[in-house]
Amino acid sequence: MNSFYRTMMRCSLAFALVLAPGLTSALAQTSGTATLRGQVTDEFGGVVVGAVVTVADATGVEKTVTTDAEGNFALAGLAPGKYLVRAQAGGFAPYENAEVEIAAGRRDPLNIRLGVALERQEVIVSAESPLSIDESNRADAIVLRGADIDALPDDPDELAAALAALAGPSVGPNGGQILIDGFEGGTIPPKSSIREVRINENPLAAERDQPGFGGIQIFTKPGTDKFRGSAYTTFMDESFNSRNPFVESRAPFQFRQFGGNVSGTIIPKRASFFIDFDRSETDDNDLINAIILNDTTLQQERFISSVVTPNRSINFNPRFDYQLNTNNTLVARYSMLHVTNANIGVGQFSLESRSFDTSRTAHTLQLTETAVLNQSAINETRFQYIHNRREQNGDNSTPAINVQDAFFGGGSQVGQSFTQDKRWEVTNTTTIAKGKHSVKFGARLRGVNYTDFSENNFGGTYIFAGSSSQSAIERFQLTRQMQQQGFTPQQIRAAGGGATQLNINGGEPEVNVTQIDFGGFVQDEWKLRPNLTLGAGLRYENQTNINSNFNFAPRLFFSWSPDGGGQKPAKTVIRGGFGIFYDRINENMTLNARRFNGVDQLQFQITNPAILDLFPAIPSVEQLSGLGGTQVTRRVAEDLQAPYSYTTGLMLERQLPYKFTFFSAFITFRTRHLLRSRNINAPLPGTYTGPGTGVFPLADTNGSNPVYLFESSGNQNMKMLQFGMQKRLSAAFSIFANYTLFNVKSDTDGPFSFPANSYDLSSETGRAPFDIRHRFALGGSFGVPYLKLLLNPIIIANSGRPFNIITGRDNNGDGRFEDRPSFATNADCANPAPGIRCTPYGNFNLNPALGEEIIPRNFGEGPGFLSFNLRIS
């Protein structure tokens, strides 16, 4: 802890020494030029995002800027004098003022109000932003506003899924980053309170701790200067649903949603509010498709059933905007989300007895203060506090029974558990416009206090796995039949029955973790020539709970227009860049290492036949300790490092006829030190012949007890090729489309994934779980003038997601049932030999010989996905 704070203070001092000369110089050189700033709003006081503001001097030289997420604009470096100011936005009447006097030191803003364009016979095409070398105007970025947002699904889960699909593949190990009003970690607000969504914006910026590829930024609506409101309701049921091919009739489904919002002024011209409320009720369902034993005959039979899984949520989101004075603005936003779910944990092999209920309550407070320091410097301070509480209520009074590849029954094993986390975040950034330079620097400090009370698996789980001579369900069937006939446990095991393994936890259920991380950055975008911009930045990160201090992340990028510059608009823009990104290590890993340290909470993994023969009875943790039961401990590797990634990219943007814009991008992403778990006390290769046998590397200190180590030994290599097109002609016509060819290989699926062989990681390289090879998205707005209709379709299509193919057996004694088969060459599928499985994905040998090459990780591929949403208004 002391090392972390010393390192953070040294880094803060280093950043201060680097930034001080530039900041002093920038503040000193603001005299002699002027800056015009202001805000563009509509007739109701709502901000207009993406409006094009142009200023022209007496000689006709123009400067253009686009309004930001708050409708603000700023044009720096202007000579004092009289200017013509124009503002245009789709769906609004154009604004023009030829008498704007701009003087050095001007501080009063020019606020522009746009009126709605009246319907007329001639078509007025709003000014469309041409190609630009500015990073904020990338062609591959998707910006959704107004009707585009209306076209998104109303259901909160489907809304999140649609945004993730539109964002495309994320290149980070933890998926695409989601920011809400600049904050990370909050919940996605209801659609009715979303003002704008930006996707894939400025991916290599030093202010980002994660790459912008696949990133989503959501901005909520501010208040208005006139009282206004709306209400809505949505109803759907199974009438329009297709039937699941595994059941005979359509499963019950119903979605009910209602809500509304109201906005207005509190203090005219200074304070406004926007309040949104949403209530949704979903009666969804999950499908059970398992093989069970008939209670009477004990014969195998297929069991297919759909179980209703009710979901209820309440979302309340007030926002307040306050103009403190001429130069300072305060935005306060509060969000409350309460969600309840019933019958969770059911589906696929899991029977209804495994169901449990969950609830979650999240309170989020966000404060943002923006200060105009002078004509060329803006400072923003953000604070966020999140209080989350999740509860689980399930039955752990009876043991769970996991029959591999057949069914998972018994109790749910979650018990009465809860998780409570309190998170806070403070961020400060400063932006300075200095001639041809735009300098941005800042820092973020955040922390979490995590309390987890878990009774998970306190009732125990019996595992039945297959062998070379029988499947898991056959082993379970034999056990139940011989028990019914009165055979002794020893006779049952001698005949090939009996449980394979028993896992059970006990001891202290509560554990606490506190974690703090720091990130600081500095970045300069230099407009070297009118058609060439160079950018460079440096970021530093550190955190507690690991010893990884040298986390410097440089960023370099450029944008160049070979045919633009001066007054000549660009028709071609080439962008490229390189960056290093560090990934923060989640507090869950530290929590598990502290929980299962061998003292506080005990985790037993029993393969001793004398204990397994007690099935279906469960011995107590005290009995297991007295019998010398095998106990699992977790550790964090002393040399564990924060994962980091090298990102390189090259992009081409081209203006096509009729103002269509085409873009193509090629991106590579190489990650080192990815996290995984590994049993470092598994039997050495070739020494395991059965439960409890083998040579164990840590026998002198741990005996044969498994030791699960969190380590950073994983790698990932990704390549992405993307093509896209977009056009925004007016509010009644816009279109965007993109296609992505994606390829990513890795040798780990995350910190809690295990290799098939703890001593041979070479066979782990395979497709990553998110390696969806083909992705396509198409959306837009299309007006039907004669019918006065607006169509907003969104089409999303993906190829299948890879999945791991395992045998469900433990052939090497590492305590994990995640072994993979080998390829069965020359297999006779008409009359397969024992252990041979013929599948649509290939023919496999479930009993590979020692040294035989096993199949790659995530070798299988699931079905593709197609989604079509259409809104008609």
Secondary structure, DSSP 8 states (H G I E B T S, - for coil): -HHHHHHHHHHHHHHHHHHHHHHHHHHHT-TT-EEEEEEEE-TTS-B-TT-EEEEE-TT--EEEEE--TTSEEEEEEE-SEEEEEEEE-TTB--EEEEEEEE-TT--S---EE--B----SS--------B-S-GGG-TT-EEEETHHHHTS-SSHHHHHHHHHHHH----STT---EEETTEES-----GGGEEEEEES-STT-TT-SS-STT-EEEEE----SS-EEEEEEEEEEGGG----TTSSS----EEEEEEEEEEEEEETTTEEEEEEEEEEEEEEEEEEEEEEE-TTT--EEEEEEEEEEEEEEEEEEEEEEEE-SSSEEEEEEEEEEEEEEEEET-BBTB-GGG-EEEEEEEEEEEEEEEEEEETTEEEEEEEEEEEEEEEEE---SS-EEEETTTEEEE-----EEEEEEEEEEEEEEEEEEETTEEEEEEEEEEEEEEEEE--TTTT-EEEE---SSS-HHHHHHHHHHHHHTT--HHHHHHTT-S-SEEEEEEE--EEEEEEEEEEEEEEEEEEEETTEEEEEEEEEEEESSS-----EEEEEEEEE-TT-BTTB-BSEEEEEEEEEEE----HHHHHHHHHTSSSSEEEEEE--HHHHTTTTS---HHHHHHTT--EEEEEE-TT----EEEEEEEEEEEE-GGG-EEEEEEEEEEEEEEEEEEETTS--TT---STT-S--TTHHHHTT--EEEEEEEEEEEEEEEEEEEEEEEETTEEEEEEEEEEEEEES-S-TT---SSTT--GGG-EE-TT---EEEEEEEEEEETTTTEEEEEEEEEE---EE----S--SSSSS------EE-TT--TTS--TTEEEETTEEEESS--TT--B--TT-EE---EEEEEEEE-
